[in-house]
């Protein structure tokens, strides 16, 4: 059972109950129901207050990645392997570069012969009907701020991309969630009209790992 946003009480296979860190600031709609099967990772770092971290939840017949720290790592791996065709051809991939108003972009892709590409990565795990992935699952003011900063990069002559990483296997489309955050949905439409590129990629989610696998189309909000 998840509570206080970043904590989850989990009963292990041996019957012990542990409190795990829940690295997800969102509402986790459909993934926070008590009794769902889940998988944890464990750290032996003595500096950590909680040894366990919530990683996967079983929902809708499949596994869903809930750790919002993973998409950036998944994208870093995919960029290194050239697994995202729209983002290939850059010589360097720098992470956490300062830009905008007190922000750090997730990735700055650069090459001497082309414009820089400012890349923001967002974790997506909400599915409410059919095969549609949605973002966000609650009001996402910080994500809206990032869209505006990406727009500014395009206005300055660079390239800007918002990449939504869908940590589940049962989604074939992506859409901004207008009923849960109308401001973000409107902001995404505005950003696209102002030159910000939007990509959505689904993942292969297994017990032995998660990997970005395929692009899914966008459905207008």
Protein Blocks (a to p, Z undefined) as FASTA:
>chain_A
ZZehiaccdddfkopacdddddbfblopoilcghiacdddddfbfkbmblbdcfbdceeh
iacdfbfklmmmmmmmmmmnopamklghiabdcehiaehjhiacfbdcddfkbccddddd
dddfbdfbhjbdcddfbdcfklmmmmmmmmmmmmnopacddddddfbfkbcbdcddfklm
mmlmmmmmmmmmnopacddddddddfkbccdfbdcddddZZ
